[in-house]
Amino acid sequence: MKKKLFPLILLTGIFCLTGCGKEEQERKALNVFEEPSAMQEWKENLPASDEKVQSERICGLSVEKDGEEVFTVSYAPKEYKASFAWWEFTAPYTPQTTVNTETLFSLLGQLDDMELSGTETVKTPEEVGISDSDTYITIVLSGDEEKTDADSILRLRIGDSDGSGHVYAFDKESETVGLLPETTVNALLTVDPYDYILKIPVLPDITTVSDVEVEKNGELYTMSLKDGVYVMDSREVDKEEYNEAYQNLLGILITGEVPERETPDTEEEPILSVRFFRNTDEASDIEVVYYPYDEDHALISINGVSSFLADPEEVEKVCGEFFD
């Protein structure tokens, strides 16, 4: 933060960190790890569903198109996350990307009462384009609307259109070919994952973060929250001041996606780096790095994965709050 907000000289509580200079402070070691995919476990272990889909009971949705997993979300409550963040991505984004539940629930609502119909008409997978298909729709259902536990799974291999408003699909468990509404299938196969994210790079709950490191050009600014004591830049502050600074770090918005199949350059000097260190072993630490990209965008790297872009002016604005 600027010195006018956080004076360098206080009457009490002055102390130096290692070397007494920001640029000389020792960086903490990050503990970054991938969290297990609930969807993969469900695909392997859940019994097949034999009932109509009820959107309120959906706790997982995955779309695989031509062999590529293009959209996977699952309901995965975790103690270190706020309840609004219990839905999470595993494709094409990472679980650090926050799901926009408003748009997601709208999509799930389109699946209400979906079931495999027309199964009394005998068709073989070869006849309706299923045998050569690598396109799947997977829906995981819980036993109740509270989504207490995943209960069953509907995994359908998608084939050709029947020309009358339906698409052929194959339920492997029942070895049955049937029909699904073409509009519903098309909505899933053309889903744009970007429409289903909150446009905020990361949202680690402040109560799960013990330390924060903010770095620009080798200069380090530190924050910590331990045992109810709020410390910023080596001085104790009140809760309100700390929370405001923390929110500023989360305030850089996502403005776009990195073009598909582009490999971004992360060899340049970062504009800004922010590292969030967790106070629980259940949650991965998070490193968010903003790199130069082009005149209108900065590249966002989250734990080494670069999917999104930001406004470089917004990044520089946040830099200005912490560094001269």
C-alpha positions as CSV (number, residue, x, y, z in Angstrom):
1,M,0.0,0.0,0.0
2,K,1.1,3.6,-0.4
3,K,2.9,5.2,2.5
4,K,0.1,7.6,3.0
5,L,-2.1,4.7,4.0
6,F,0.5,2.7,5.9
7,P,3.1,4.9,7.6
8,L,6.6,3.5,7.8
9,I,7.1,4.9,11.4
10,L,4.8,4.0,14.2
11,L,5.0,4.7,17.9
12,T,4.8,0.9,18.7
13,G,5.3,-2.4,17.0
14,I,8.3,-1.6,14.8
15,F,10.5,-4.5,13.8
16,C,12.5,-5.7,10.9
17,L,12.2,-8.9,8.9
18,T,15.2,-10.7,7.6
19,G,17.7,-8.1,6.4
20,C,15.3,-5.2,7.3
21,G,14.7,-4.6,3.5
22,K,11.8,-5.8,1.4
23,E,14.0,-6.9,-1.4
24,E,16.1,-9.0,1.1
25,Q,13.3,-10.9,2.8
26,E,13.3,-14.6,2.4
27,R,10.5,-16.0,0.3
28,K,8.4,-18.8,1.8
29,A,8.2,-22.1,0.0
30,L,4.9,-22.8,-1.7
31,N,3.0,-26.0,-1.1
32,V,1.1,-26.4,-4.4
33,F,-0.7,-29.6,-5.3
34,E,-3.4,-30.9,-7.5
35,E,-6.6,-31.8,-5.7
36,P,-8.2,-35.2,-6.7
37,S,-11.1,-35.2,-9.3
38,A,-14.4,-36.2,-7.8
39,M,-15.7,-36.8,-11.3
40,Q,-13.1,-39.4,-12.2
41,E,-13.9,-41.3,-9.0
42,W,-17.6,-41.2,-9.7
43,K,-17.1,-42.5,-13.3
44,E,-15.2,-45.4,-11.9
45,N,-17.4,-46.3,-8.9
46,L,-21.0,-45.1,-9.1
47,P,-23.8,-47.4,-10.2
48,A,-25.9,-46.4,-13.3
49,S,-28.9,-44.2,-12.9
50,D,-32.3,-45.6,-14.2
51,E,-34.4,-42.5,-13.6
52,K,-35.2,-39.1,-15.1
53,V,-32.7,-36.3,-14.4
54,Q,-33.7,-33.8,-11.7
55,S,-31.6,-30.7,-12.0
56,E,-31.7,-30.1,-8.2
57,R,-30.0,-33.4,-7.7
58,I,-27.2,-33.0,-10.2
59,C,-23.8,-32.9,-8.5
60,G,-21.6,-33.4,-11.5
61,L,-21.6,-32.8,-15.2
62,S,-19.0,-33.7,-17.8
63,V,-18.9,-33.2,-21.6
64,E,-16.3,-35.1,-23.7
65,K,-16.3,-34.1,-27.4
66,D,-14.4,-36.1,-29.9
67,G,-12.3,-37.6,-27.2
68,E,-11.5,-34.3,-25.4
69,E,-12.9,-33.4,-22.0
70,V,-14.2,-29.9,-22.7
71,F,-16.4,-29.1,-19.7
72,T,-16.4,-30.8,-16.2
73,V,-17.9,-29.4,-13.0
74,S,-18.6,-31.1,-9.8
75,Y,-20.2,-30.3,-6.4
76,A,-17.4,-30.8,-3.9
77,P,-18.0,-29.2,-0.5
78,K,-14.8,-28.4,1.4
79,E,-14.4,-26.9,4.8
80,Y,-11.8,-24.4,3.6
81,K,-14.1,-23.0,0.9
82,A,-17.2,-20.7,1.3
83,S,-20.4,-22.6,0.3
84,F,-20.8,-20.5,-2.9
85,A,-17.5,-22.0,-4.1
86,W,-18.4,-25.7,-3.5
87,W,-18.9,-26.2,-7.3
88,E,-15.6,-26.5,-9.0
89,F,-14.0,-27.0,-12.4
90,T,-11.7,-29.8,-13.4
91,A,-11.9,-29.1,-17.2
92,P,-10.9,-27.1,-19.0
93,Y,-9.9,-25.0,-15.9
94,T,-8.5,-25.9,-12.5
95,P,-10.3,-26.1,-9.2
96,Q,-8.9,-22.6,-8.4
97,T,-11.3,-21.2,-11.0
98,T,-14.5,-20.1,-9.3
99,V,-17.8,-21.3,-10.9
100,N,-20.5,-18.8,-11.6
101,T,-23.4,-20.8,-10.1
102,E,-26.0,-18.5,-11.5
103,T,-25.1,-19.4,-15.1
104,L,-24.4,-23.0,-14.2
105,F,-27.8,-23.6,-12.6
106,S,-29.4,-22.2,-15.7
107,L,-27.5,-24.8,-17.8
108,L,-28.4,-27.6,-15.4
109,G,-32.1,-26.6,-15.5
110,Q,-32.1,-27.5,-19.2
111,L,-31.5,-31.1,-18.2
112,D,-34.6,-31.5,-16.1
113,D,-36.6,-34.7,-16.9
114,M,-34.0,-35.8,-19.4
115,E,-34.0,-39.5,-20.0
116,L,-33.2,-42.0,-22.7
117,S,-36.4,-42.5,-24.6
118,G,-37.4,-44.7,-27.6
119,T,-35.5,-47.6,-26.3
120,E,-38.2,-50.0,-27.5
121,T,-37.0,-49.3,-31.0
122,V,-34.2,-51.7,-31.6
123,K,-31.2,-50.0,-33.1
124,T,-27.5,-51.0,-32.9
125,P,-24.7,-48.6,-32.1
126,E,-23.3,-49.2,-35.6
127,E,-26.5,-48.1,-37.3
128,V,-26.7,-44.7,-35.6
129,G,-23.1,-43.5,-35.5
130,I,-22.4,-44.5,-31.9
131,S,-19.7,-47.2,-32.4
132,D,-17.3,-44.6,-33.9
133,S,-18.2,-41.8,-31.5
134,D,-15.8,-40.5,-28.8
135,T,-18.4,-38.0,-27.5
136,Y,-20.0,-38.5,-24.1
137,I,-22.3,-36.7,-21.7
138,T,-22.0,-37.7,-18.1
139,I,-24.4,-36.6,-15.4
140,V,-23.9,-37.5,-11.7
141,L,-26.9,-37.5,-9.4
142,S,-27.1,-37.3,-5.6
143,G,-29.7,-39.1,-3.5
144,D,-31.3,-35.9,-2.4
145,E,-31.6,-32.2,-3.2
146,E,-29.1,-31.4,-0.5
147,K,-26.4,-33.2,-2.6
148,T,-25.3,-35.1,0.5
149,D,-23.6,-37.8,-1.5
150,A,-23.2,-38.8,-5.2
151,D,-25.7,-41.6,-5.7
152,S,-25.7,-42.7,-9.4
153,I,-24.4,-41.8,-12.8
154,L,-25.8,-41.4,-16.3
155,R,-23.0,-41.9,-18.9
156,L,-24.2,-41.6,-22.4
157,R,-22.3,-42.1,-25.7
158,I,-23.6,-39.7,-28.3
159,G,-24.4,-40.7,-31.9
160,D,-26.2,-39.2,-34.9
161,S,-29.3,-37.1,-35.1
162,D,-32.5,-38.9,-36.0
163,G,-33.6,-36.0,-38.2
164,S,-36.7,-35.5,-36.0
165,G,-35.4,-33.4,-33.1
166,H,-33.6,-36.2,-31.3
167,V,-30.0,-37.6,-31.1
168,Y,-29.2,-41.2,-30.6
169,A,-27.3,-42.2,-27.4
170,F,-26.0,-45.4,-25.9
171,D,-26.2,-46.3,-22.3
172,K,-23.3,-48.6,-21.7
173,E,-24.6,-50.0,-18.4
174,S,-27.9,-51.1,-19.9
175,E,-26.4,-51.6,-23.4
176,T,-29.4,-49.7,-24.7
177,V,-29.6,-47.3,-27.7
178,G,-32.2,-44.6,-27.2
179,L,-33.0,-40.9,-27.9
180,L,-32.2,-37.6,-26.2
181,P,-33.6,-34.2,-27.1
182,E,-31.4,-32.7,-29.8
183,T,-31.6,-29.1,-28.4
184,T,-30.4,-30.3,-25.0
185,V,-27.5,-32.3,-26.4
186,N,-26.5,-29.4,-28.6
187,A,-26.5,-27.0,-25.7
188,L,-24.1,-29.3,-23.9
189,L,-21.8,-30.0,-26.9
190,T,-21.5,-26.3,-27.7
191,V,-21.1,-25.1,-24.1
192,D,-18.6,-22.3,-23.7
193,P,-16.8,-22.8,-20.3
194,Y,-15.9,-19.2,-20.1
195,D,-19.5,-18.3,-19.6
196,Y,-19.6,-20.3,-16.4
197,I,-16.8,-18.7,-14.4
198,L,-16.7,-15.8,-12.1
199,K,-14.4,-13.3,-13.7
200,I,-12.0,-13.2,-10.7
201,P,-8.7,-15.2,-11.0
202,V,-8.8,-16.7,-7.5
203,L,-10.9,-16.4,-4.4
204,P,-9.1,-18.0,-1.4
205,D,-11.1,-17.4,1.8
206,I,-9.2,-15.0,3.9
207,T,-9.7,-17.2,7.0
208,T,-7.7,-20.0,5.3
209,V,-4.7,-17.8,4.4
210,S,-1.9,-17.3,7.0
211,D,0.5,-15.3,4.9
212,V,0.6,-13.3,1.7
213,E,3.6,-12.3,-0.4
214,V,3.2,-9.5,-2.9
215,E,6.2,-9.0,-5.2
216,K,7.2,-6.6,-7.9
217,N,10.6,-6.3,-9.5
218,G,12.2,-8.2,-6.6
219,E,10.6,-6.0,-4.0
220,L,8.5,-7.9,-1.4
221,Y,5.5,-6.8,0.6
222,T,4.3,-9.2,3.2
223,M,1.0,-9.7,5.0
224,S,0.0,-12.2,7.7
225,L,-3.0,-13.2,9.8
226,K,-2.3,-15.5,12.7
227,D,-4.1,-15.9,16.0
228,G,-6.2,-12.9,15.3
229,V,-3.2,-10.6,14.8
230,Y,-3.1,-8.7,11.4
231,V,0.3,-7.7,10.2
232,M,1.2,-5.8,7.0
233,D,4.7,-4.7,6.0
234,S,6.1,-5.7,9.4
235,R,3.5,-3.7,11.5
236,E,0.3,-4.6,13.2
237,V,-2.9,-3.2,11.7
238,D,-6.6,-3.5,12.4
239,K,-8.9,-6.0,10.7
240,E,-10.5,-3.4,8.4
241,E,-7.2,-2.2,7.0
242,Y,-6.0,-5.8,6.4
243,N,-9.3,-6.9,4.8
244,E,-9.2,-3.9,2.4
245,A,-5.7,-4.7,1.3
246,Y,-6.6,-8.4,0.8
247,Q,-9.7,-7.5,-1.3
248,N,-7.5,-5.2,-3.4
249,L,-5.3,-8.2,-4.3
250,L,-8.4,-10.1,-5.5
251,G,-9.9,-7.2,-7.3
252,I,-8.1,-7.6,-10.7
253,L,-10.7,-9.1,-13.0
254,I,-10.4,-11.6,-15.8
255,T,-11.0,-9.8,-19.1
256,G,-10.6,-12.7,-21.5
257,E,-9.1,-16.1,-22.3
258,V,-5.8,-17.0,-23.8
259,P,-6.5,-18.2,-27.4
260,E,-6.9,-21.9,-27.8
261,R,-3.7,-23.9,-28.5
262,E,-1.5,-20.8,-27.8
263,T,1.4,-21.4,-25.5
264,P,1.9,-18.1,-23.5
265,D,5.3,-16.7,-22.8
266,T,6.0,-16.7,-19.1
267,E,9.8,-16.1,-19.4
268,E,9.4,-12.3,-19.2
269,E,9.7,-10.4,-15.9
270,P,6.4,-10.5,-14.1
271,I,4.4,-7.3,-13.6
272,L,3.2,-8.6,-10.2
273,S,3.3,-11.8,-8.2
274,V,0.9,-12.7,-5.4
275,R,1.4,-15.8,-3.2
276,F,-1.3,-17.0,-0.8
277,F,-0.1,-19.5,1.9
278,R,-2.8,-21.6,3.5
279,N,-3.2,-22.4,7.2
280,T,-4.6,-25.8,6.4
281,D,-2.9,-28.8,4.8
282,E,-6.1,-29.6,2.9
283,A,-5.8,-26.6,0.7
284,S,-3.1,-25.9,-1.9
285,D,-1.2,-22.7,-1.7
286,I,-1.8,-20.4,-4.6
287,E,0.6,-18.3,-6.7
288,V,-0.9,-15.8,-9.1
289,V,1.5,-14.1,-11.5
290,Y,0.7,-11.4,-14.0
291,Y,3.0,-11.2,-17.0
292,P,3.2,-8.7,-19.9
293,Y,1.1,-10.0,-22.9
294,D,0.2,-7.3,-25.3
295,E,-0.8,-3.6,-25.2
296,D,-4.3,-4.4,-24.0
297,H,-3.8,-7.4,-21.8
298,A,-1.7,-9.0,-19.0
299,L,-1.4,-12.7,-18.8
300,I,-2.6,-14.4,-15.6
301,S,-0.7,-17.5,-14.5
302,I,-2.3,-19.5,-11.6
303,N,-0.1,-22.2,-10.1
304,G,1.7,-22.3,-13.4
305,V,-1.4,-22.6,-15.6
306,S,-2.1,-19.7,-17.9
307,S,-5.7,-19.6,-19.2
308,F,-6.8,-16.0,-18.7
309,L,-6.0,-12.4,-19.4
310,A,-6.4,-9.2,-17.4
311,D,-6.3,-5.4,-17.9
312,P,-2.7,-4.3,-17.4
313,E,-3.8,-1.0,-16.0
314,E,-5.7,-2.8,-13.3
315,V,-2.6,-4.8,-12.5
316,E,-0.5,-1.6,-12.3
317,K,-3.1,0.0,-10.1
318,V,-2.8,-2.8,-7.6
319,C,1.0,-2.5,-7.8
320,G,0.6,1.2,-6.9
321,E,-1.3,0.3,-3.8
322,F,1.6,-1.7,-2.4
323,F,4.8,-0.2,-3.9
324,D,6.1,3.3,-4.7
